[in-house]
Structure formats: structure tokens, C-alpha cells
């Protein structure tokens, strides 16, 4: 799962040309492939190692948190 925060994605010249072609051709299939490869995968890689599970308790066991009333 991705973190919800601002993320910048840089596109190389070839990706910009491809994006322009997709827009001009109105190619929906290629648009989805482009988003996956050139946007989503880059965001995922940028957050690699920083991803957190919704089950992550921050190192403290649920029992200890319950005892403390949190």
C-alpha cells in the first residue's frame, strides 16, 4: 500500500513523447500501461523501504498498548 503524501514523478524525454502520442491518439489501453509503468511504478519505487503495513504497531505490542489505555 502506498503512503498518502505528495510525490513528484520525473518523466524522461521518451516518456513525454509517449504521453503526447497517447493523448493525441486517445489510446486508453496505452494510457493505462503508461500510468502503471511511468507513474505508479516510480512512486512505488520511491517509497520502497518506507512502506508501512496497516498492521504495524510501531514496535509496541497490542497488549502493551491496551494496558496503557491507547
PyMOL commands that place a pseudoatom at each C-alpha (Angstrom):
pseudoatom trace, name=CA, resn=UNK, resi=1, chain=A, elem=C, hetatm=0, pos=[0.000, 0.000, 0.000]
pseudoatom trace, name=CA, resn=UNK, resi=2, chain=A, elem=C, hetatm=0, pos=[1.303, 3.454, -0.868]
pseudoatom trace, name=CA, resn=UNK, resi=3, chain=A, elem=C, hetatm=0, pos=[1.625, 6.230, 1.673]
pseudoatom trace, name=CA, resn=UNK, resi=4, chain=A, elem=C, hetatm=0, pos=[-0.757, 9.124, 1.107]
pseudoatom trace, name=CA, resn=UNK, resi=5, chain=A, elem=C, hetatm=0, pos=[1.598, 12.039, 0.690]
pseudoatom trace, name=CA, resn=UNK, resi=6, chain=A, elem=C, hetatm=0, pos=[2.827, 14.359, -2.030]
pseudoatom trace, name=CA, resn=UNK, resi=7, chain=A, elem=C, hetatm=0, pos=[5.143, 12.684, -4.504]
pseudoatom trace, name=CA, resn=UNK, resi=8, chain=A, elem=C, hetatm=0, pos=[6.911, 14.115, -7.545]
pseudoatom trace, name=CA, resn=UNK, resi=9, chain=A, elem=C, hetatm=0, pos=[7.491, 11.957, -10.612]
pseudoatom trace, name=CA, resn=UNK, resi=10, chain=A, elem=C, hetatm=0, pos=[10.077, 12.910, -13.226]
pseudoatom trace, name=CA, resn=UNK, resi=11, chain=A, elem=C, hetatm=0, pos=[9.444, 11.853, -16.812]
pseudoatom trace, name=CA, resn=UNK, resi=12, chain=A, elem=C, hetatm=0, pos=[12.295, 11.445, -19.265]
pseudoatom trace, name=CA, resn=UNK, resi=13, chain=A, elem=C, hetatm=0, pos=[12.025, 12.825, -22.783]
pseudoatom trace, name=CA, resn=UNK, resi=14, chain=A, elem=C, hetatm=0, pos=[10.884, 9.491, -24.261]
pseudoatom trace, name=CA, resn=UNK, resi=15, chain=A, elem=C, hetatm=0, pos=[8.076, 9.250, -21.693]
pseudoatom trace, name=CA, resn=UNK, resi=16, chain=A, elem=C, hetatm=0, pos=[6.908, 12.768, -22.510]
pseudoatom trace, name=CA, resn=UNK, resi=17, chain=A, elem=C, hetatm=0, pos=[6.798, 11.931, -26.216]
pseudoatom trace, name=CA, resn=UNK, resi=18, chain=A, elem=C, hetatm=0, pos=[4.882, 8.725, -25.443]
pseudoatom trace, name=CA, resn=UNK, resi=19, chain=A, elem=C, hetatm=0, pos=[2.439, 10.646, -23.237]
pseudoatom trace, name=CA, resn=UNK, resi=20, chain=A, elem=C, hetatm=0, pos=[1.850, 13.164, -26.000]
pseudoatom trace, name=CA, resn=UNK, resi=21, chain=A, elem=C, hetatm=0, pos=[1.221, 10.349, -28.521]
pseudoatom trace, name=CA, resn=UNK, resi=22, chain=A, elem=C, hetatm=0, pos=[-1.244, 8.658, -26.132]
pseudoatom trace, name=CA, resn=UNK, resi=23, chain=A, elem=C, hetatm=0, pos=[-3.160, 11.926, -25.681]
pseudoatom trace, name=CA, resn=UNK, resi=24, chain=A, elem=C, hetatm=0, pos=[-3.274, 12.661, -29.409]
pseudoatom trace, name=CA, resn=UNK, resi=25, chain=A, elem=C, hetatm=0, pos=[-4.345, 9.095, -30.284]
pseudoatom trace, name=CA, resn=UNK, resi=26, chain=A, elem=C, hetatm=0, pos=[-6.762, 8.841, -27.331]
pseudoatom trace, name=CA, resn=UNK, resi=27, chain=A, elem=C, hetatm=0, pos=[-5.314, 5.373, -26.720]
pseudoatom trace, name=CA, resn=UNK, resi=28, chain=A, elem=C, hetatm=0, pos=[-6.904, 4.187, -23.458]
pseudoatom trace, name=CA, resn=UNK, resi=29, chain=A, elem=C, hetatm=0, pos=[-5.040, 0.866, -23.267]
pseudoatom trace, name=CA, resn=UNK, resi=30, chain=A, elem=C, hetatm=0, pos=[-1.669, 2.531, -23.727]
pseudoatom trace, name=CA, resn=UNK, resi=31, chain=A, elem=C, hetatm=0, pos=[-2.657, 5.255, -21.254]
pseudoatom trace, name=CA, resn=UNK, resi=32, chain=A, elem=C, hetatm=0, pos=[-3.231, 2.676, -18.520]
pseudoatom trace, name=CA, resn=UNK, resi=33, chain=A, elem=C, hetatm=0, pos=[0.061, 0.917, -19.334]
pseudoatom trace, name=CA, resn=UNK, resi=34, chain=A, elem=C, hetatm=0, pos=[1.843, 4.277, -19.245]
pseudoatom trace, name=CA, resn=UNK, resi=35, chain=A, elem=C, hetatm=0, pos=[0.360, 5.198, -15.876]
pseudoatom trace, name=CA, resn=UNK, resi=36, chain=A, elem=C, hetatm=0, pos=[1.360, 1.848, -14.406]
pseudoatom trace, name=CA, resn=UNK, resi=37, chain=A, elem=C, hetatm=0, pos=[4.904, 1.904, -15.783]
pseudoatom trace, name=CA, resn=UNK, resi=38, chain=A, elem=C, hetatm=0, pos=[5.808, 5.595, -15.739]
pseudoatom trace, name=CA, resn=UNK, resi=39, chain=A, elem=C, hetatm=0, pos=[3.889, 6.850, -12.733]
pseudoatom trace, name=CA, resn=UNK, resi=40, chain=A, elem=C, hetatm=0, pos=[2.722, 4.129, -10.339]
pseudoatom trace, name=CA, resn=UNK, resi=41, chain=A, elem=C, hetatm=0, pos=[5.880, 2.010, -10.516]
pseudoatom trace, name=CA, resn=UNK, resi=42, chain=A, elem=C, hetatm=0, pos=[8.074, 5.094, -9.974]
pseudoatom trace, name=CA, resn=UNK, resi=43, chain=A, elem=C, hetatm=0, pos=[6.052, 6.166, -6.938]
pseudoatom trace, name=CA, resn=UNK, resi=44, chain=A, elem=C, hetatm=0, pos=[6.188, 2.631, -5.581]
pseudoatom trace, name=CA, resn=UNK, resi=45, chain=A, elem=C, hetatm=0, pos=[9.985, 2.509, -6.015]
pseudoatom trace, name=CA, resn=UNK, resi=46, chain=A, elem=C, hetatm=0, pos=[10.393, 5.933, -4.378]
pseudoatom trace, name=CA, resn=UNK, resi=47, chain=A, elem=C, hetatm=0, pos=[8.540, 4.694, -1.306]
pseudoatom trace, name=CA, resn=UNK, resi=48, chain=A, elem=C, hetatm=0, pos=[10.261, 1.300, -1.184]
pseudoatom trace, name=CA, resn=UNK, resi=49, chain=A, elem=C, hetatm=0, pos=[11.578, 0.690, 2.289]
pseudoatom trace, name=CA, resn=UNK, resi=50, chain=A, elem=C, hetatm=0, pos=[9.219, 3.308, 3.677]
pseudoatom trace, name=CA, resn=UNK, resi=51, chain=A, elem=C, hetatm=0, pos=[6.013, 1.360, 3.149]
pseudoatom trace, name=CA, resn=UNK, resi=52, chain=A, elem=C, hetatm=0, pos=[4.135, 0.543, 6.319]
pseudoatom trace, name=CA, resn=UNK, resi=53, chain=A, elem=C, hetatm=0, pos=[1.578, -2.130, 6.901]
pseudoatom trace, name=CA, resn=UNK, resi=54, chain=A, elem=C, hetatm=0, pos=[-1.728, -1.179, 8.464]
pseudoatom trace, name=CA, resn=UNK, resi=55, chain=A, elem=C, hetatm=0, pos=[-0.871, -3.908, 10.999]
pseudoatom trace, name=CA, resn=UNK, resi=56, chain=A, elem=C, hetatm=0, pos=[2.379, -2.200, 12.032]
pseudoatom trace, name=CA, resn=UNK, resi=57, chain=A, elem=C, hetatm=0, pos=[2.102, -1.125, 15.664]
pseudoatom trace, name=CA, resn=UNK, resi=58, chain=A, elem=C, hetatm=0, pos=[5.348, 0.808, 15.748]
pseudoatom trace, name=CA, resn=UNK, resi=59, chain=A, elem=C, hetatm=0, pos=[7.194, -1.846, 17.731]
pseudoatom trace, name=CA, resn=UNK, resi=60, chain=A, elem=C, hetatm=0, pos=[4.819, -1.894, 20.679]
pseudoatom trace, name=CA, resn=UNK, resi=61, chain=A, elem=C, hetatm=0, pos=[2.633, -4.963, 21.150]
pseudoatom trace, name=CA, resn=UNK, resi=62, chain=A, elem=C, hetatm=0, pos=[-1.157, -4.543, 21.106]
pseudoatom trace, name=CA, resn=UNK, resi=63, chain=A, elem=C, hetatm=0, pos=[-1.262, -5.925, 24.668]
pseudoatom trace, name=CA, resn=UNK, resi=64, chain=A, elem=C, hetatm=0, pos=[1.115, -3.214, 25.913]
pseudoatom trace, name=CA, resn=UNK, resi=65, chain=A, elem=C, hetatm=0, pos=[-0.900, -0.515, 24.132]
pseudoatom trace, name=CA, resn=UNK, resi=66, chain=A, elem=C, hetatm=0, pos=[-4.087, -1.859, 25.736]
pseudoatom trace, name=CA, resn=UNK, resi=67, chain=A, elem=C, hetatm=0, pos=[-2.503, -1.796, 29.182]
pseudoatom trace, name=CA, resn=UNK, resi=68, chain=A, elem=C, hetatm=0, pos=[-1.512, 1.839, 28.673]
pseudoatom trace, name=CA, resn=UNK, resi=69, chain=A, elem=C, hetatm=0, pos=[-5.031, 2.711, 27.527]
pseudoatom trace, name=CA, resn=UNK, resi=70, chain=A, elem=C, hetatm=0, pos=[-4.132, 3.660, 23.941]
for i in range(1, 70): cmd.bond("trace and resi %d" % i, "trace and resi %d" % (i + 1))
show_as sticks, trace
zoom trace
